[in-house]
């Protein structure tokens, strides 16, 4: 119970919000609403999975939003203007995103640069590349895309599969255990003989892969590529991870918590949609309050553990 207190608190907050919204809005508690909640936030959820690995290792990745816009417009241009098959276009896009993530990880580890600054540079780079490719939205008109876009369960399924794979890597593979160890204490992990440098590079490669996949999912959601897509998603992903109980200092957290953190953000957005007469900025206000609350909770747990 003590070990998973933050996760339990996240689940409790989600259930409390779901109950409150269900009592206030007729039809809120239904399978259709839940499926739409997952569908609307699938791209955020996938990006948050990659962000969880980064934060668990004690790092941060601010390039996620820029990567989503870049890979989204690249996908649209490859399919629509260059007539690539979607499968080939997506493969290229995922390879590019993973490579950019790996390069950032390499720079961080090799030159001991702050992850905040390196990924901030990555954010500006990917935003710029997106606008170089196209400054306008590119509509994707392809039978394969149309079929997946019209399938309600397709995007939620992508999210769940990525979550399951992430859980397997985090808890059933030596790489996952190394990530937790590095986040707990990088020096101790090095003394234990763990491949610190290689693990951290892989962490940012995973984040780049997840962000580029999130960009692809956004194109499926919107049936278009938008160079300006993904703005502020990096902050939403960080919020979902923190609300999910992952410690910003690294070493403590769980992808299940991130999943519920994404659901909490989705419930807030959906409740505002049901209300209709509330500004969308209230979602940011509530999210900020939740993030602050969970940071305080984490600090209290750390102090209690130390004493």
PyMOL commands that set and color helices and strands:
alter all, ss='L'
color gray80, all
select helices_A, chain A and resi 5-24+31-40+42-56+64-80+86-110+115-133+143-149+152-172+174-184+186-191+196-222+233-243+255-275+281-306
alter helices_A, ss='H'
color red, helices_A
select strands_A, chain A and resi 138-139+224-225
alter strands_A, ss='S'
color yellow, strands_A
deselect
rebuild
show_as cartoon
